[in-house]
């Protein structure tokens, strides 16, 4: 703060919330070519739409960007001002007097005192502005309408202008052949709510106004729709999930057998279900970074289950398997690989820990990765040590081993002796 130049105003610092301050939908509203709607009426239509969208459930706030505010415009004729021997200072004083409020008198008491029920502004229409008296000239009052043009319009002193262009095939193109003034309407959702459902509700409101917009000559373009992106991200996750399960199943069918393949295939949705439940309980929201964390961990989720099921398969096909109970085999096989599997999983988890200490906005965006990936890996261990042996007990069987010729001869020799 001490290094700021002299005369510079103090900066305005506002808190920034990723969930509330980042809009999920932005609409570019514009007047179509040939529309008879004035800029003021167009702005009012957009504001009306804003109020309706703001009333939708789970909408946190809506904002307008690029819109002009309604105001009374006073354009002074300097020639008439000079003819009446008036100055701009007198005009300014007369205009400043418009800001005064006057009592709204409803009656008098018995003591002849005024009874005031409210306060009303002295200006209610453009005619009230025109009839403001500026001065007296040769005994006659001079009104504002005598020296200036007064209109009800927008803030013409604000030269801001926002144009509308479109991006197609990675090239910036303008489908309107020229830059069109537009107003941007942004919609943000409440934290923890579903962007897909909120976006659909906004689309329903827009559909209700399509006929009205067509008559008025109002067009709009959806320039951002995070609800659609979120839906696409979920579909992409499901697509990769199905591909992962199919690949794992095919590999294990040829390597171990179809029963083992079914057991490992079950672990993927089970691990994701546990991870999603923990994320829900801990108050996390489903966003693109969360989905990326799941996609990142998909290839790691089945490692522990494959190691356990492979060792169970090896123990079941061992020659001494017939002498052991199924429960004993499952416990022994799982216990053998428990230590190395734990160390390997912890090593992967430790690579995610530094990401949890990233600060600032980037840390907020990347937070789901160091939270969900370790949880998914811990869940994979739990599934590998609990569900995999249980399903093996239900689906796998000990094969019947045939003794070879040497073993039969040994048994004969023992019998003869």
LUMTI-835296 format. One record per residue (C-alpha): x, y, z. Coordinates in nm, 2 decimals, padded with zeros to 4 digits. Layout:
N
<seza <X; Y; Z>>
...
END
This chain:
417
<seza <00.00; 00.00; 00.00>>
<seza <00.29; 00.24; 00.08>>
<seza <00.43; 00.19; -00.27>>
<seza <00.12; 00.31; -00.45>>
<seza <00.15; 00.65; -00.63>>
<seza <00.01; 00.96; -00.45>>
<seza <-00.34; 01.06; -00.54>>
<seza <-00.44; 00.70; -00.62>>
<seza <-00.76; 00.58; -00.46>>
<seza <-00.75; 00.30; -00.21>>
<seza <-00.81; -00.04; -00.38>>
<seza <-01.14; -00.21; -00.33>>
<seza <-01.08; -00.57; -00.21>>
<seza <-01.37; -00.81; -00.24>>
<seza <-01.38; -01.18; -00.15>>
<seza <-01.39; -01.42; -00.44>>
<seza <-01.59; -01.75; -00.42>>
<seza <-01.53; -02.00; -00.70>>
<seza <-01.88; -02.15; -00.66>>
<seza <-02.07; -01.82; -00.65>>
<seza <-01.86; -01.57; -00.84>>
<seza <-01.79; -01.79; -01.14>>
<seza <-02.10; -01.80; -01.36>>
<seza <-02.22; -02.13; -01.51>>
<seza <-02.42; -01.97; -01.79>>
<seza <-02.36; -01.65; -01.98>>
<seza <-02.61; -01.51; -02.23>>
<seza <-02.52; -01.25; -02.50>>
<seza <-02.85; -01.05; -02.55>>
<seza <-02.87; -00.83; -02.86>>
<seza <-03.12; -00.65; -03.08>>
<seza <-03.18; -00.81; -03.42>>
<seza <-03.14; -00.61; -03.74>>
<seza <-03.45; -00.41; -03.81>>
<seza <-03.58; -00.43; -03.45>>
<seza <-03.79; -00.12; -03.36>>
<seza <-03.72; -00.17; -02.99>>
<seza <-03.54; 00.13; -02.83>>
<seza <-03.22; 00.07; -02.63>>
<seza <-03.40; 00.17; -02.31>>
<seza <-03.69; -00.08; -02.37>>
<seza <-03.43; -00.35; -02.47>>
<seza <-03.25; -00.30; -02.14>>
<seza <-03.58; -00.32; -01.95>>
<seza <-03.66; -00.65; -02.13>>
<seza <-03.32; -00.79; -02.03>>
<seza <-03.36; -00.68; -01.67>>
<seza <-03.70; -00.85; -01.66>>
<seza <-03.55; -01.17; -01.78>>
<seza <-03.27; -01.13; -01.52>>
<seza <-03.53; -01.10; -01.24>>
<seza <-03.71; -01.42; -01.36>>
<seza <-03.38; -01.62; -01.38>>
<seza <-03.27; -01.49; -01.04>>
<seza <-03.59; -01.64; -00.89>>
<seza <-03.50; -01.99; -01.01>>
<seza <-03.41; -02.24; -00.73>>
<seza <-03.04; -02.27; -00.66>>
<seza <-02.94; -01.96; -00.85>>
<seza <-02.70; -01.76; -00.64>>
<seza <-02.69; -01.44; -00.83>>
<seza <-02.73; -01.28; -01.18>>
<seza <-02.54; -00.99; -01.32>>
<seza <-02.55; -00.77; -01.63>>
<seza <-02.25; -00.65; -01.82>>
<seza <-02.24; -00.39; -02.09>>
<seza <-02.58; -00.25; -02.02>>
<seza <-02.66; 00.12; -02.00>>
<seza <-02.85; 00.27; -01.71>>
<seza <-03.18; 00.46; -01.76>>
<seza <-03.16; 00.83; -01.69>>
<seza <-03.29; 01.17; -01.80>>
<seza <-03.06; 01.33; -02.05>>
<seza <-03.03; 01.72; -02.06>>
<seza <-02.86; 01.85; -02.37>>
<seza <-02.81; 02.23; -02.33>>
<seza <-02.83; 02.46; -02.63>>
<seza <-02.54; 02.70; -02.57>>
<seza <-02.70; 02.95; -02.82>>
<seza <-03.02; 02.98; -02.62>>
<seza <-02.82; 02.98; -02.29>>
<seza <-02.63; 03.29; -02.42>>
<seza <-02.95; 03.46; -02.54>>
<seza <-03.10; 03.44; -02.19>>
<seza <-02.78; 03.55; -02.03>>
<seza <-02.75; 03.23; -01.83>>
<seza <-02.45; 03.02; -01.73>>
<seza <-02.39; 02.65; -01.70>>
<seza <-02.36; 02.70; -01.32>>
<seza <-02.72; 02.80; -01.30>>
<seza <-02.83; 02.50; -01.50>>
<seza <-02.62; 02.27; -01.28>>
<seza <-02.78; 02.42; -00.96>>
<seza <-03.13; 02.37; -01.11>>
<seza <-03.05; 02.01; -01.20>>
<seza <-02.90; 01.94; -00.85>>
<seza <-03.23; 02.07; -00.70>>
<seza <-03.40; 01.77; -00.87>>
<seza <-03.24; 01.54; -00.62>>
<seza <-03.44; 01.69; -00.33>>
<seza <-03.73; 01.49; -00.18>>
<seza <-04.06; 01.66; -00.10>>
<seza <-04.30; 01.57; 00.18>>
<seza <-04.60; 01.36; 00.07>>
<seza <-04.87; 01.55; 00.26>>
<seza <-05.19; 01.36; 00.34>>
<seza <-05.38; 01.60; 00.57>>
<seza <-05.36; 01.82; 00.88>>
<seza <-05.42; 01.77; 01.25>>
<seza <-05.65; 01.97; 01.47>>
<seza <-05.36; 02.19; 01.57>>
<seza <-05.32; 02.27; 01.20>>
<seza <-05.00; 02.07; 01.18>>
<seza <-04.89; 01.87; 00.87>>
<seza <-04.93; 01.50; 00.88>>
<seza <-04.66; 01.34; 00.66>>
<seza <-04.71; 00.97; 00.57>>
<seza <-04.41; 00.94; 00.34>>
<seza <-04.14; 01.10; 00.13>>
<seza <-04.18; 01.12; -00.25>>
<seza <-03.93; 01.24; -00.51>>
<seza <-04.01; 01.56; -00.68>>
<seza <-03.94; 01.42; -01.02>>
<seza <-04.16; 01.14; -01.16>>
<seza <-04.15; 01.20; -01.53>>
<seza <-03.95; 01.38; -01.81>>
<seza <-04.21; 01.66; -01.80>>
<seza <-04.12; 01.73; -01.44>>
<seza <-03.76; 01.78; -01.55>>
<seza <-03.86; 02.01; -01.84>>
<seza <-04.07; 02.23; -01.61>>
<seza <-03.79; 02.30; -01.37>>
<seza <-03.74; 02.67; -01.35>>
<seza <-03.38; 02.79; -01.40>>
<seza <-03.41; 03.17; -01.36>>
<seza <-03.62; 03.48; -01.44>>
<seza <-03.55; 03.68; -01.75>>
<seza <-03.72; 04.03; -01.77>>
<seza <-03.99; 03.92; -01.53>>
<seza <-04.07; 03.59; -01.71>>
<seza <-03.97; 03.25; -01.57>>
<seza <-03.72; 03.05; -01.78>>
<seza <-03.77; 02.67; -01.77>>
<seza <-03.52; 02.40; -01.85>>
<seza <-03.71; 02.31; -02.16>>
<seza <-03.64; 02.66; -02.30>>
<seza <-03.27; 02.62; -02.30>>
<seza <-03.22; 02.25; -02.33>>
<seza <-03.35; 01.93; -02.49>>
<seza <-03.47; 01.69; -02.22>>
<seza <-03.52; 01.32; -02.30>>
<seza <-03.58; 01.00; -02.12>>
<seza <-03.30; 00.77; -02.23>>
<seza <-02.98; 00.60; -02.13>>
<seza <-02.65; 00.71; -01.99>>
<seza <-02.51; 00.86; -02.32>>
<seza <-02.21; 01.00; -02.13>>
<seza <-02.09; 00.64; -02.08>>
<seza <-01.91; 00.54; -02.39>>
<seza <-01.88; 00.17; -02.31>>
<seza <-01.98; -00.05; -02.59>>
<seza <-01.96; -00.43; -02.60>>
<seza <-01.96; -00.61; -02.94>>
<seza <-02.06; -00.97; -03.01>>
<seza <-01.84; -01.20; -03.21>>
<seza <-01.84; -01.58; -03.23>>
<seza <-01.57; -01.85; -03.23>>
<seza <-01.60; -02.14; -03.47>>
<seza <-01.35; -02.41; -03.57>>
<seza <-01.09; -02.23; -03.36>>
<seza <-01.12; -01.93; -03.58>>
<seza <-01.28; -01.60; -03.46>>
<seza <-01.56; -01.52; -03.70>>
<seza <-01.84; -01.27; -03.70>>
<seza <-02.17; -01.43; -03.81>>
<seza <-02.34; -01.09; -03.81>>
<seza <-02.09; -00.93; -04.06>>
<seza <-02.04; -00.65; -03.82>>
<seza <-02.00; -00.58; -03.45>>
<seza <-02.34; -00.58; -03.27>>
<seza <-02.39; -00.41; -02.93>>
<seza <-02.50; -00.66; -02.67>>
<seza <-02.57; -00.71; -02.30>>
<seza <-02.42; -01.01; -02.12>>
<seza <-02.64; -01.18; -01.86>>
<seza <-02.44; -01.41; -01.62>>
<seza <-02.59; -01.67; -01.40>>
<seza <-02.41; -01.83; -01.10>>
<seza <-02.53; -02.12; -00.89>>
<seza <-02.53; -02.19; -00.52>>
<seza <-02.24; -02.39; -00.38>>
<seza <-02.30; -02.76; -00.38>>
<seza <-02.59; -02.76; -00.63>>
<seza <-02.60; -02.94; -00.96>>
<seza <-02.49; -02.72; -01.25>>
<seza <-02.67; -02.94; -01.50>>
<seza <-03.01; -02.90; -01.34>>
<seza <-02.97; -02.52; -01.29>>
<seza <-02.87; -02.48; -01.65>>
<seza <-03.18; -02.68; -01.76>>
<seza <-03.40; -02.45; -01.55>>
<seza <-03.25; -02.14; -01.72>>
<seza <-03.31; -02.30; -02.06>>
<seza <-03.67; -02.35; -01.97>>
<seza <-03.71; -01.98; -01.89>>
<seza <-03.55; -01.88; -02.22>>
<seza <-03.79; -02.12; -02.41>>
<seza <-04.09; -01.95; -02.24>>
<seza <-03.97; -01.61; -02.38>>
<seza <-03.87; -01.73; -02.73>>
<seza <-04.20; -01.62; -02.89>>
<seza <-04.19; -01.28; -02.71>>
<seza <-03.82; -01.22; -02.81>>
<seza <-03.90; -01.31; -03.17>>
<seza <-04.18; -01.05; -03.18>>
<seza <-03.97; -00.78; -03.01>>
<seza <-03.66; -00.85; -03.23>>
<seza <-03.44; -00.97; -02.94>>
<seza <-03.18; -01.24; -03.00>>
<seza <-02.95; -01.42; -02.76>>
<seza <-02.65; -01.66; -02.78>>
<seza <-02.54; -01.89; -02.50>>
<seza <-02.17; -01.81; -02.48>>
<seza <-02.10; -02.03; -02.18>>
<seza <-02.28; -02.34; -02.05>>
<seza <-02.10; -02.52; -01.77>>
<seza <-02.40; -02.74; -01.72>>
<seza <-02.35; -02.89; -02.06>>
<seza <-01.98; -02.92; -02.00>>
<seza <-02.04; -03.10; -01.67>>
<seza <-02.28; -03.34; -01.84>>
<seza <-02.02; -03.41; -02.11>>
<seza <-01.76; -03.46; -01.84>>
<seza <-01.97; -03.72; -01.66>>
<seza <-02.05; -03.90; -01.98>>
<seza <-01.67; -03.90; -02.06>>
<seza <-01.61; -04.05; -01.72>>
<seza <-01.86; -04.32; -01.78>>
<seza <-01.72; -04.39; -02.12>>
<seza <-01.37; -04.43; -01.98>>
<seza <-01.50; -04.64; -01.70>>
<seza <-01.67; -04.88; -01.94>>
<seza <-01.36; -04.90; -02.15>>
<seza <-01.14; -04.97; -01.84>>
<seza <-01.37; -05.24; -01.72>>
<seza <-01.38; -05.41; -02.06>>
<seza <-01.00; -05.40; -02.10>>
<seza <-00.94; -05.54; -01.75>>
<seza <-01.20; -05.81; -01.80>>
<seza <-01.05; -05.92; -02.13>>
<seza <-00.69; -05.93; -02.00>>
<seza <-00.78; -06.13; -01.69>>
<seza <-01.00; -06.38; -01.88>>
<seza <-00.69; -06.49; -02.08>>
<seza <-00.45; -06.46; -01.79>>
<seza <-00.64; -06.61; -01.49>>
<seza <-00.99; -06.71; -01.60>>
<seza <-01.34; -06.57; -01.63>>
<seza <-01.43; -06.60; -01.26>>
<seza <-01.13; -06.40; -01.16>>
<seza <-01.21; -06.15; -01.43>>
<seza <-01.56; -06.09; -01.29>>
<seza <-01.42; -06.04; -00.94>>
<seza <-01.17; -05.77; -01.04>>
<seza <-01.42; -05.61; -01.28>>
<seza <-01.66; -05.56; -00.98>>
<seza <-01.39; -05.37; -00.79>>
<seza <-01.39; -05.06; -01.02>>
<seza <-01.75; -04.94; -00.97>>
<seza <-01.72; -05.05; -00.60>>
<seza <-01.42; -04.83; -00.54>>
<seza <-01.57; -04.53; -00.73>>
<seza <-01.89; -04.57; -00.53>>
<seza <-01.70; -04.56; -00.20>>
<seza <-01.50; -04.26; -00.32>>
<seza <-01.80; -04.06; -00.43>>
<seza <-01.98; -04.14; -00.10>>
<seza <-01.68; -04.01; 00.10>>
<seza <-01.66; -03.70; -00.13>>
<seza <-02.04; -03.63; -00.07>>
<seza <-02.01; -03.67; 00.31>>
<seza <-01.71; -03.44; 00.32>>
<seza <-01.91; -03.17; 00.14>>
<seza <-01.72; -03.18; -00.19>>
<seza <-01.89; -03.08; -00.52>>
<seza <-01.88; -03.27; -00.84>>
<seza <-01.69; -03.06; -01.09>>
<seza <-01.45; -03.10; -01.38>>
<seza <-01.14; -03.12; -01.15>>
<seza <-01.31; -03.39; -00.94>>
<seza <-01.39; -03.59; -01.25>>
<seza <-01.04; -03.55; -01.37>>
<seza <-00.92; -03.69; -01.03>>
<seza <-01.13; -04.00; -01.09>>
<seza <-01.00; -04.04; -01.45>>
<seza <-00.65; -04.00; -01.32>>
<seza <-00.70; -04.28; -01.07>>
<seza <-00.89; -04.53; -01.29>>
<seza <-00.57; -04.71; -01.40>>
<seza <-00.45; -04.74; -01.04>>
<seza <-00.77; -04.87; -00.88>>
<seza <-00.74; -05.23; -00.99>>
<seza <-00.37; -05.28; -00.91>>
<seza <-00.43; -05.40; -00.55>>
<seza <-00.73; -05.62; -00.65>>
<seza <-00.53; -05.78; -00.94>>
<seza <-00.23; -05.86; -00.71>>
<seza <-00.46; -06.02; -00.45>>
<seza <-00.67; -06.22; -00.70>>
<seza <-00.36; -06.34; -00.88>>
<seza <-00.20; -06.47; -00.55>>
<seza <-00.53; -06.64; -00.46>>
<seza <-00.54; -06.80; -00.80>>
<seza <-00.18; -06.93; -00.75>>
<seza <-00.26; -07.07; -00.40>>
<seza <-00.57; -07.24; -00.53>>
<seza <-00.37; -07.42; -00.80>>
<seza <-00.09; -07.52; -00.57>>
<seza <-00.05; -07.90; -00.50>>
<seza <-00.11; -07.86; -00.13>>
<seza <-00.44; -07.67; -00.18>>
<seza <-00.65; -07.98; -00.12>>
<seza <-00.51; -08.01; 00.23>>
<seza <-00.62; -07.66; 00.33>>
<seza <-00.96; -07.50; 00.39>>
<seza <-01.08; -07.24; 00.15>>
<seza <-01.08; -06.98; 00.42>>
<seza <-00.72; -07.06; 00.51>>
<seza <-00.61; -07.03; 00.15>>
<seza <-00.78; -06.69; 00.11>>
<seza <-00.63; -06.55; 00.43>>
<seza <-00.28; -06.67; 00.36>>
<seza <-00.29; -06.55; -00.01>>
<seza <-00.41; -06.20; 00.09>>
<seza <-00.17; -06.17; 00.38>>
<seza <00.13; -06.26; 00.16>>
<seza <00.09; -05.97; -00.07>>
<seza <-00.05; -05.72; 00.19>>
<seza <00.28; -05.56; 00.28>>
<seza <00.42; -05.49; -00.07>>
<seza <00.07; -05.38; -00.19>>
<seza <00.04; -05.13; 00.10>>
<seza <00.39; -04.99; 00.03>>
<seza <00.33; -04.95; -00.34>>
<seza <-00.01; -04.77; -00.28>>
<seza <00.14; -04.54; -00.02>>
<seza <00.42; -04.45; -00.26>>
<seza <00.16; -04.34; -00.51>>
<seza <-00.04; -04.15; -00.25>>
<seza <00.27; -03.96; -00.13>>
<seza <00.32; -03.82; -00.48>>
<seza <-00.02; -03.65; -00.45>>
<seza <00.06; -03.49; -00.11>>
<seza <00.26; -03.19; -00.23>>
<seza <-00.03; -03.08; -00.45>>
<seza <-00.24; -03.03; -00.13>>
<seza <-00.01; -02.75; -00.02>>
<seza <-00.05; -02.54; -00.34>>
<seza <-00.20; -02.20; -00.23>>
<seza <-00.41; -01.93; -00.40>>
<seza <-00.67; -01.98; -00.66>>
<seza <-00.48; -02.26; -00.83>>
<seza <-00.48; -02.45; -00.50>>
<seza <-00.86; -02.41; -00.47>>
<seza <-00.90; -02.54; -00.82>>
<seza <-00.66; -02.84; -00.78>>
<seza <-00.78; -02.93; -00.43>>
<seza <-01.01; -03.22; -00.54>>
<seza <-00.71; -03.41; -00.69>>
<seza <-00.50; -03.45; -00.36>>
<seza <-00.82; -03.53; -00.18>>
<seza <-01.00; -03.78; -00.41>>
<seza <-00.71; -03.97; -00.56>>
<seza <-00.57; -04.08; -00.22>>
<seza <-00.92; -04.17; -00.10>>
<seza <-00.98; -04.38; -00.41>>
<seza <-00.65; -04.56; -00.36>>
<seza <-00.73; -04.63; 00.01>>
<seza <-01.07; -04.75; -00.11>>
<seza <-00.90; -04.98; -00.36>>
<seza <-00.70; -05.14; -00.07>>
<seza <-01.01; -05.19; 00.13>>
<seza <-01.19; -05.35; -00.16>>
<seza <-00.89; -05.57; -00.24>>
<seza <-00.86; -05.70; 00.12>>
<seza <-01.24; -05.73; 00.19>>
<seza <-01.45; -05.78; -00.12>>
<seza <-01.20; -05.96; -00.33>>
<seza <-01.15; -06.25; -00.08>>
<seza <-01.52; -06.26; -00.01>>
<seza <-01.61; -06.28; -00.38>>
<seza <-01.33; -06.54; -00.43>>
<seza <-01.49; -06.75; -00.16>>
<seza <-01.83; -06.74; -00.34>>
<seza <-01.71; -06.78; -00.70>>
<seza <-01.38; -06.96; -00.70>>
<seza <-01.33; -07.33; -00.63>>
<seza <-01.02; -07.55; -00.56>>
<seza <-00.93; -07.75; -00.87>>
<seza <-00.90; -08.12; -00.84>>
<seza <-00.54; -08.21; -00.87>>
<seza <-00.43; -08.55; -01.03>>
<seza <-00.13; -08.72; -00.87>>
<seza <00.15; -08.79; -01.12>>
<seza <00.30; -09.14; -01.18>>
<seza <00.59; -09.09; -00.94>>
<seza <00.36; -09.00; -00.65>>
<seza <00.15; -09.31; -00.72>>
<seza <00.46; -09.53; -00.71>>
<seza <00.57; -09.38; -00.38>>
<seza <00.23; -09.45; -00.23>>
<seza <00.26; -09.81; -00.36>>
<seza <00.60; -09.86; -00.21>>
<seza <00.48; -09.73; 00.12>>
<seza <00.18; -09.96; 00.11>>
<seza <00.40; -10.27; 00.03>>
<seza <00.64; -10.19; 00.30>>
END
